[in-house]
Amino acid sequence: GYEVTVGGSLTDAEVAKLEQGIFLHDRSGDGARTSESTLKIVKRDRERTKLYMELREGRNRQIRRMLLRVGHPVKKLRRVRMGPLELKSLAVGEWRELTAKELTLLRRAAYGEERREQAKQRAQRRDQTRDQTRAGRRSESSTEATSTTPKQRKRAPR
């Protein structure tokens, strides 16, 4: 998500239009409608509006272009959240390693509940197949051992 400060007072109608998605041209001259986004007005007065904005896609300079399209140039733009991760306590240009918990949160957000369930089912099927294969090998070797005499076992090639 992003904290955005724009010039002027953003109306409720403009907020609704931005949330539904608007048509933006790209460099080739073609264009497409932006995906739905979430906007929350944090503070609004005559000279500026401060809002929190979450996108479903990230086109080139998308926030700036969307807000300019409805007549409100961006004065300040700061990324404060990336999926489930809050980007607090980092200076501009600074980075840090992710914790194990943060990696888990990102994976859950990226793959979703449905994909995790599918992965779990694949793992269970793989384990069942492996167990059945091992059980089959054990039963074959025990059958061979009981059907042969001690002398035959010595002669049997390994």
C-alpha positions as CSV (number, residue, x, y, z in Angstrom):
1,G,0.0,0.0,0.0
2,Y,0.9,3.6,-0.5
3,E,0.5,6.8,1.4
4,V,-0.3,9.5,-1.2
5,T,-0.8,13.2,-0.9
6,V,-2.5,15.0,-3.8
7,G,-3.2,18.6,-4.6
8,G,-6.8,19.6,-4.1
9,S,-9.8,18.0,-2.4
10,L,-10.6,14.5,-3.8
11,T,-14.4,14.0,-4.0
12,D,-16.2,10.8,-3.1
13,A,-17.2,10.4,-6.8
14,E,-13.5,10.6,-7.8
15,V,-12.6,8.0,-5.1
16,A,-15.3,5.7,-6.4
17,K,-14.0,6.1,-10.0
18,L,-10.4,5.3,-9.0
19,E,-11.5,2.3,-6.9
20,Q,-13.4,0.8,-9.9
21,G,-10.4,1.3,-12.2
22,I,-9.8,3.8,-15.0
23,F,-8.5,3.7,-18.5
24,L,-4.8,4.5,-18.9
25,H,-2.8,4.7,-22.1
26,D,0.5,2.9,-22.3
27,R,3.7,3.8,-24.3
28,S,2.6,2.0,-27.4
29,G,-0.5,4.2,-27.7
30,D,-2.9,1.4,-26.6
31,G,-4.2,1.2,-23.2
32,A,-6.3,-0.8,-20.7
33,R,-8.5,-0.3,-17.6
34,T,-6.6,-0.5,-14.3
35,S,-7.7,-3.3,-11.9
36,E,-9.8,-2.4,-8.9
37,S,-7.9,-0.7,-6.1
38,T,-8.7,0.3,-2.5
39,L,-8.6,3.9,-1.4
40,K,-9.1,5.3,2.1
41,I,-9.2,9.0,2.7
42,V,-6.9,9.8,5.7
43,K,-7.3,13.6,5.7
44,R,-9.0,16.0,3.3
45,D,-9.0,19.8,3.1
46,R,-9.3,22.4,0.3
47,E,-5.6,22.4,-0.6
48,R,-4.7,18.7,-0.4
49,T,-6.0,15.2,0.3
50,K,-4.0,12.5,2.0
51,L,-5.0,8.9,1.3
52,Y,-3.9,5.3,1.6
53,M,-4.1,3.3,-1.7
54,E,-3.6,-0.4,-2.4
55,L,-3.2,-1.6,-6.0
56,R,-3.9,-5.0,-7.5
57,E,-1.4,-4.5,-10.3
58,G,1.6,-2.2,-10.6
59,R,2.0,-0.4,-13.9
60,N,4.6,2.2,-14.7
61,R,3.9,5.3,-12.5
62,Q,0.3,4.0,-12.1
63,I,-0.7,5.9,-9.0
64,R,0.6,9.2,-10.4
65,R,-1.1,8.7,-13.7
66,M,-4.4,7.6,-12.2
67,L,-4.6,10.6,-9.9
68,L,-3.6,13.0,-12.6
69,R,-6.3,11.6,-14.8
70,V,-8.9,12.7,-12.3
71,G,-7.3,16.1,-12.0
72,H,-5.2,15.7,-8.8
73,P,-1.4,15.7,-9.2
74,V,0.6,13.7,-6.7
75,K,2.6,15.9,-4.3
76,K,4.0,13.0,-2.1
77,L,4.1,9.3,-2.6
78,R,5.5,6.7,-0.2
79,R,5.2,2.9,-0.2
80,V,4.4,1.8,3.4
81,R,3.3,-1.8,2.8
82,M,4.2,-4.7,0.5
83,G,1.6,-7.4,0.6
84,P,1.5,-8.6,4.3
85,L,4.7,-6.8,5.2
86,E,4.8,-3.3,6.7
87,L,7.8,-1.3,5.6
88,K,8.3,0.6,8.8
89,S,11.7,1.6,10.4
90,L,13.5,1.5,7.0
91,A,15.1,4.7,5.6
92,V,14.8,5.4,1.9
93,G,17.1,3.0,0.0
94,E,17.7,0.9,3.1
95,W,17.0,-2.9,3.1
96,R,17.2,-5.8,5.5
97,E,16.8,-9.6,5.4
98,L,13.3,-11.0,5.9
99,T,12.5,-13.1,8.9
100,A,11.2,-16.7,8.6
101,K,7.8,-15.5,9.7
102,E,7.8,-12.8,7.0
103,L,8.7,-15.3,4.3
104,T,5.8,-17.6,5.4
105,L,3.4,-14.6,5.3
106,L,4.6,-13.7,1.8
107,R,4.3,-17.3,0.6
108,R,0.8,-17.5,2.0
109,A,-0.2,-14.3,0.3
110,A,1.4,-15.3,-3.0
111,Y,0.0,-18.8,-3.2
112,G,-3.3,-18.4,-1.4
113,E,-5.2,-21.0,0.6
114,E,-6.3,-23.0,-2.5
115,R,-2.8,-23.4,-3.9
116,R,-1.5,-24.5,-0.4
117,E,-4.3,-27.1,-0.2
118,Q,-3.4,-28.4,-3.7
119,A,0.3,-28.6,-2.7
120,K,-0.7,-30.5,0.5
121,Q,-2.8,-33.0,-1.5
122,R,0.0,-33.6,-4.0
123,A,2.4,-34.2,-1.1
124,Q,0.0,-36.7,0.4
125,R,-0.5,-38.6,-2.9
126,R,3.3,-38.7,-3.4
127,D,3.8,-40.1,0.1
128,Q,1.0,-42.7,-0.4
129,T,2.6,-43.8,-3.7
130,R,6.0,-44.0,-2.1
131,D,4.6,-46.0,0.8
132,Q,2.8,-48.4,-1.5
133,T,5.9,-48.9,-3.6
134,R,8.0,-49.7,-0.5
135,A,5.3,-52.0,0.8
136,G,5.2,-53.8,-2.5
137,R,9.0,-54.3,-2.5
138,R,9.0,-55.6,1.0
139,S,6.3,-58.2,0.2
140,E,8.1,-59.3,-3.0
141,S,11.3,-59.9,-1.1
142,S,9.6,-61.7,1.8
143,T,7.7,-63.9,-0.8
144,E,11.0,-64.8,-2.5
145,A,12.6,-65.6,0.8
146,T,9.8,-68.0,1.9
147,S,9.5,-69.8,-1.4
148,T,13.1,-70.7,-1.7
149,T,15.1,-73.2,0.3
150,P,18.3,-72.2,2.1
151,K,20.4,-73.8,-0.7
152,Q,18.5,-72.0,-3.4
153,R,18.9,-68.7,-1.7
154,K,22.7,-69.1,-1.7
155,R,22.7,-69.9,-5.4
156,A,20.4,-67.1,-6.4
157,P,22.2,-64.2,-8.0
158,R,22.1,-61.0,-6.1
